[in-house]
Amino acid sequence: MTRRPSAVLATLLLLLLAPFTLAQQKPWPIRAVIIATFEIGADTGDIPGEFQLWAEREHLDEVIEFPGGIHPLRTNADHTILGMVSGTTLVNSTASMMALGLDPRFDLTHAYILINGIAGVDPNDASIGSAAWARYVVGDVAREIDPREAPATWPYGIFPVEAHEPRPESIKRAQWFQGNSYPLNAKLAEWAYAKTKSLKLGDDPVVAKFREGFTGFPNAQKPPFVLLGDTFASDYYWHGKIMTEYANDWVSLYTEKKGNFVMTEMEDSGFMNAIGRLAPMHKVDPARVMVLRTGSNYSMPRPGHTAVESVTAPYIGSKLALESAWLCGSTVLRDILSHWDTTYAHVPGD
């Protein structure tokens, strides 16, 4: 049967207007974005990665395809909370954050963004299962030579771009590689810390026995606790006493001695780089970004053990770290969301 010309014309018009109609749909006004870096298997019902506890306990039941990412997004019933798995390492965190920020389906201009994951913890500062709210994220763009070719007085073979040696206290700030330093909203971090510092984090007898071996490191021997502490992002999965010394020096240098290295991870400077580009486009508000990392392992071995033995050993603290991440992060987000009449326009802590 042949269609009438008017019917054909109407069909063509609908097809032509469909993209414009979709584009004109009002984006969801997202109130909170939860960012995890990996998941193991399914999002629910099996061994948890960083995302599973959030998906299950915050009822992120609706799955949304995410063509620009590496994993489907999830949202709650009223489409106010969005969960993303970014993928690990700096390239994935940067690309996933940019893809989310530019996605026309979502309005993130008033969204609080919680970057949330496990990390290696400096035993000088905290223990496995402890949770640190960051005031600074620091990246690792550097010059490097094999330490066997470095001067004997050097502590390691890594040094800043434009410098000629490690620990260049005299180098001018303007010469540093600017992409290595990302200050966060310190007042928001301090507010989040105040909301969570009294939480009783879980513990585990196997972990408790293990941390006894960190003689001379009193903070590493404590049960899990909440603190303020900064993160160091690197595509290297590094480990050891010397590298932990390097991370402390590097964070101190790039925060002008205002920051303290506590957590080592592989994504945060990528997230912050993308957020720094999205902000001038009025896609996100950097003042609403929080970074919470929890220790799943130590960044160096116990006294009397080697770095190779330590870095290749199975994690014993993942479950503790994941529970701490959800408990601290959800406590803060629920407080923000339960006071949305004020937190929509006013960032806590300011």
C-alpha positions as CSV (number, residue, x, y, z in Angstrom):
1,M,0.0,0.0,0.0
2,T,1.4,3.4,-1.0
3,R,1.5,6.1,1.7
4,R,-0.1,9.5,1.0
5,P,2.4,12.3,0.4
6,S,1.3,14.1,3.6
7,A,2.0,11.0,5.7
8,V,5.5,10.6,4.2
9,L,6.2,14.3,4.8
10,A,5.1,14.0,8.4
11,T,7.4,11.0,9.0
12,L,10.3,12.8,7.4
13,L,9.7,15.9,9.6
14,L,9.6,13.8,12.7
15,L,12.9,12.1,11.8
16,L,14.5,15.5,11.1
17,L,13.3,17.1,14.3
18,A,14.1,14.1,16.5
19,P,17.7,15.1,17.3
20,F,16.6,18.7,18.1
21,T,13.9,17.3,20.4
22,L,16.3,15.1,22.3
23,A,18.9,17.9,22.6
24,Q,16.2,20.2,24.0
25,Q,15.3,17.8,26.8
26,K,16.1,19.3,30.2
27,P,19.3,17.7,31.7
28,W,19.0,16.0,35.1
29,P,20.0,18.4,37.9
30,I,22.5,16.1,39.6
31,R,23.2,16.8,43.3
32,A,26.0,14.3,43.9
33,V,28.5,12.4,41.7
34,I,30.3,9.4,43.2
35,I,33.4,8.4,41.4
36,A,35.1,5.1,41.8
37,T,38.0,3.9,39.7
38,F,37.3,0.1,39.4
39,E,34.8,-2.7,40.0
40,I,35.3,-6.4,40.2
41,G,32.8,-8.4,38.2
42,A,29.2,-7.1,38.5
43,D,28.2,-3.9,40.2
44,T,26.1,-5.8,42.8
45,G,26.0,-9.2,44.4
46,D,29.6,-10.4,44.2
47,I,33.1,-9.5,45.4
48,P,33.0,-5.7,45.8
49,G,35.4,-3.3,44.1
50,E,35.2,0.4,44.8
51,F,31.8,0.9,43.3
52,Q,29.7,-2.0,44.6
53,L,28.9,-0.8,48.1
54,W,27.8,2.6,46.7
55,A,25.6,0.9,44.1
56,E,23.9,-1.4,46.6
57,R,23.6,0.8,49.7
58,E,22.8,4.1,48.0
59,H,20.2,2.4,45.7
60,L,21.8,3.3,42.4
61,D,19.5,0.8,40.7
62,E,19.1,2.4,37.3
63,V,21.8,1.6,34.8
64,I,22.7,4.2,32.1
65,E,24.8,3.6,29.1
66,F,27.9,5.8,29.0
67,P,29.4,5.9,25.5
68,G,32.3,8.1,26.6
69,G,33.3,6.0,29.5
70,I,34.5,2.4,30.2
71,H,31.6,1.3,32.4
72,P,27.8,2.1,32.5
73,L,26.7,4.8,34.9
74,R,24.2,4.2,37.7
75,T,21.6,6.6,39.2
76,N,19.0,6.6,41.9
77,A,15.2,6.7,41.4
78,D,14.9,10.5,41.3
79,H,18.1,11.0,39.2
80,T,19.8,13.2,41.7
81,I,22.8,10.9,42.4
82,L,25.1,9.7,39.7
83,G,27.8,7.0,40.1
84,M,30.7,6.5,37.7
85,V,33.5,3.9,37.4
86,S,36.3,5.8,35.7
87,G,38.8,3.1,35.1
88,T,42.3,3.1,36.7
89,T,45.3,5.2,35.8
90,L,45.6,8.8,34.9
91,V,44.5,8.5,31.2
92,N,41.2,6.8,32.2
93,S,40.4,9.2,35.0
94,T,41.0,12.3,32.8
95,A,39.0,11.0,29.9
96,S,36.1,9.7,31.9
97,M,35.8,12.9,33.9
98,M,35.8,15.0,30.7
99,A,33.2,12.7,29.1
100,L,30.9,13.0,32.1
101,G,31.3,16.7,32.4
102,L,30.4,17.2,28.8
103,D,27.5,14.8,28.7
104,P,24.4,16.9,27.8
105,R,22.1,14.5,29.8
106,F,23.4,15.8,33.1
107,D,23.6,19.2,34.8
108,L,26.6,19.1,37.1
109,T,26.8,22.8,37.9
110,H,25.7,22.3,41.5
111,A,26.8,18.7,42.0
112,Y,29.1,17.7,44.8
113,I,31.8,15.4,43.3
114,L,33.2,12.8,45.6
115,I,36.3,11.1,44.2
116,N,36.5,8.0,46.3
117,G,38.8,5.0,46.3
118,I,41.4,2.8,47.9
119,A,45.1,3.7,48.0
120,G,48.5,2.9,49.5
121,V,48.9,4.6,52.9
122,D,52.1,6.1,54.3
123,P,52.8,4.3,57.6
124,N,54.2,7.5,59.0
125,D,50.7,8.9,59.0
126,A,48.0,6.2,59.2
127,S,47.1,2.6,59.1
128,I,45.3,0.2,56.7
129,G,41.6,1.0,56.7
130,S,42.1,4.6,57.6
131,A,40.4,7.4,55.6
132,A,42.0,10.7,54.6
133,W,40.2,13.8,53.3
134,A,42.6,15.6,50.9
135,R,43.3,19.3,50.7
136,Y,45.7,18.9,47.9
137,V,46.2,16.5,45.0
138,V,49.7,16.3,43.6
139,G,50.8,14.8,40.2
140,D,54.1,13.2,39.2
141,V,55.2,14.8,36.0
142,A,59.0,14.8,36.4
143,R,62.5,14.3,35.1
144,E,64.0,10.9,35.9
145,I,67.3,9.2,35.6
146,D,68.2,5.7,36.8
147,P,69.4,6.2,40.4
148,R,72.5,4.1,39.7
149,E,73.6,7.0,37.4
150,A,72.6,9.8,39.8
151,P,75.2,11.6,42.0
152,A,75.9,9.7,45.2
153,T,74.3,12.5,47.3
154,W,70.9,12.2,45.6
155,P,68.2,10.4,47.6
156,Y,66.6,9.2,44.4
157,G,66.8,9.8,40.6
158,I,63.6,11.9,40.2
159,F,63.5,15.7,40.1
160,P,61.2,18.4,38.9
161,V,61.1,19.7,35.3
162,E,63.3,22.8,35.1
163,A,65.3,21.7,38.2
164,H,68.7,20.1,38.2
165,E,68.4,18.0,41.4
166,P,65.8,16.6,43.8
167,R,64.5,18.8,46.6
168,P,65.1,22.1,44.8
169,E,64.0,24.4,47.6
170,S,65.4,27.4,45.8
171,I,63.6,27.0,42.5
172,K,61.0,29.6,41.8
173,R,57.3,28.6,42.0
174,A,56.6,29.9,38.5
175,Q,59.1,27.5,37.0
176,W,57.4,24.4,38.4
177,F,55.3,22.2,36.2
178,Q,51.9,23.7,37.2
179,G,49.9,20.5,36.4
180,N,51.5,18.8,39.5
181,S,49.6,21.0,42.0
182,Y,45.8,20.9,42.5
183,P,44.6,22.6,45.6
184,L,41.1,21.5,46.7
185,N,38.5,23.4,48.7
186,A,40.3,23.1,52.1
187,K,37.3,24.4,54.0
188,L,35.0,21.7,52.5
189,A,37.6,19.0,53.3
190,E,37.9,20.2,56.9
191,W,34.2,20.3,57.2
192,A,34.0,16.7,55.9
193,Y,36.7,15.6,58.3
194,A,34.8,17.2,61.2
195,K,31.7,15.3,60.2
196,T,33.5,11.9,60.1
197,K,36.5,12.1,62.5
198,S,34.5,10.4,65.3
199,L,33.2,7.6,63.2
200,K,34.2,4.1,64.4
201,L,35.7,2.5,61.4
202,G,35.8,-1.3,61.2
203,D,38.8,-3.5,62.0
204,D,40.0,-7.0,61.2
205,P,42.1,-9.3,63.4
206,V,44.3,-10.3,60.5
207,V,45.1,-6.7,59.7
208,A,45.5,-5.9,63.4
209,K,48.2,-8.6,63.7
210,F,49.9,-7.4,60.5
211,R,50.2,-3.8,61.6
212,E,51.9,-4.8,64.8
213,G,54.9,-5.4,62.7
214,F,55.3,-1.7,61.9
215,T,57.5,-1.1,64.9
216,G,58.6,2.5,65.1
217,F,55.5,3.7,63.2
218,P,52.9,4.4,65.9
219,N,50.2,5.7,63.4
220,A,50.6,2.5,61.3
221,Q,49.8,0.4,64.4
222,K,46.6,2.2,65.3
223,P,43.2,0.8,64.4
224,P,41.7,2.6,61.3
225,F,40.9,6.3,61.8
226,V,39.9,9.4,59.9
227,L,42.4,12.2,59.2
228,L,43.2,15.0,56.8
229,G,45.9,14.0,54.3
230,D,46.9,14.6,50.8
231,T,47.1,12.3,47.8
232,F,49.9,11.7,45.3
233,A,48.9,10.5,41.9
234,S,51.3,8.5,39.7
235,D,51.0,6.1,36.8
236,Y,53.8,4.2,38.4
237,Y,52.6,1.6,41.0
238,W,55.6,2.4,43.2
239,H,56.5,1.1,46.6
240,G,59.2,1.2,49.2
241,K,60.9,3.4,51.8
242,I,62.8,5.5,49.3
243,M,59.8,6.1,47.1
244,T,57.7,7.0,50.2
245,E,60.4,9.5,51.0
246,Y,60.2,10.9,47.5
247,A,56.4,11.2,47.7
248,N,56.6,13.1,50.9
249,D,59.2,15.5,49.4
250,W,57.2,15.9,46.2
251,V,54.0,16.8,47.9
252,S,55.8,19.2,50.3
253,L,57.5,20.9,47.3
254,Y,54.4,21.3,45.1
255,T,52.2,22.5,48.0
256,E,54.9,24.9,49.3
257,K,55.1,22.8,52.5
258,K,51.4,23.2,53.2
259,G,50.4,19.6,52.3
260,N,51.3,16.3,53.7
261,F,51.5,13.1,51.7
262,V,49.3,10.3,53.1
263,M,47.8,8.4,50.2
264,T,49.3,7.1,47.0
265,E,47.0,6.4,44.0
266,M,46.9,6.5,40.2
267,E,44.0,8.7,39.2
268,D,43.4,11.9,41.2
269,S,45.5,14.4,39.3
270,G,43.8,13.2,36.1
271,F,40.4,13.9,37.6
272,M,41.5,17.3,38.8
273,N,43.0,18.2,35.4
274,A,39.7,17.5,33.7
275,I,37.8,19.4,36.4
276,G,40.1,22.4,35.9
277,R,39.2,22.4,32.2
278,L,35.5,21.9,32.7
279,A,35.2,24.7,35.3
280,P,35.8,27.6,32.8
281,M,33.1,26.0,30.6
282,H,30.7,26.3,33.5
283,K,30.2,22.5,33.6
284,V,31.3,21.8,37.2
285,D,32.1,23.7,40.4
286,P,35.7,22.9,41.6
287,A,34.7,24.2,45.1
288,R,32.4,21.2,45.4
289,V,35.0,18.5,44.7
290,M,36.1,16.2,47.5
291,V,38.8,13.6,47.5
292,L,38.6,10.7,50.0
293,R,41.1,7.9,49.9
294,T,41.3,4.9,52.2
295,G,44.4,2.7,52.9
296,S,44.2,-0.8,51.5
297,N,48.0,-1.4,51.9
298,Y,51.1,0.4,53.2
299,S,53.3,2.3,50.8
300,M,56.4,0.6,52.2
301,P,57.3,-2.7,53.9
302,R,57.4,-3.5,57.6
303,P,60.8,-3.2,59.2
304,G,62.8,-6.4,58.4
305,H,61.0,-7.1,55.2
306,T,61.9,-6.2,51.6
307,A,60.1,-3.9,49.2
308,V,59.8,-6.6,46.6
309,E,58.2,-9.0,49.1
310,S,55.8,-6.2,50.3
311,V,54.7,-4.9,46.9
312,T,54.0,-8.4,45.5
313,A,52.1,-9.6,48.6
314,P,48.3,-10.0,48.4
315,Y,46.2,-7.1,49.8
316,I,44.8,-7.9,53.3
317,G,43.1,-4.6,53.8
318,S,40.8,-4.1,50.8
319,K,37.6,-5.0,52.6
320,L,38.4,-2.6,55.5
321,A,39.3,0.2,53.0
322,L,36.2,-0.2,51.0
323,E,34.0,-0.1,54.1
324,S,35.8,2.9,55.4
325,A,35.4,4.7,52.0
326,W,31.6,4.1,51.9
327,L,31.0,4.9,55.6
328,C,32.9,8.2,55.5
329,G,31.8,9.3,52.1
330,S,28.1,8.4,52.6
331,T,28.1,10.2,55.9
332,V,29.2,13.4,54.3
333,L,27.0,13.1,51.1
334,R,23.9,12.3,53.1
335,D,24.5,15.4,55.3
336,I,24.9,17.5,52.1
337,L,21.8,16.1,50.4
338,S,19.6,16.2,53.5
339,H,20.2,20.0,53.7
340,W,19.8,20.7,49.9
341,D,17.8,23.8,50.6
342,T,21.0,25.4,51.8
343,T,23.8,23.3,50.2
344,Y,22.4,23.9,46.7
345,A,23.8,27.4,46.8
346,H,26.1,27.4,49.8
347,V,29.1,25.0,50.1
348,P,29.6,23.7,53.6
349,G,32.6,25.1,55.4
350,D,32.6,28.4,53.6
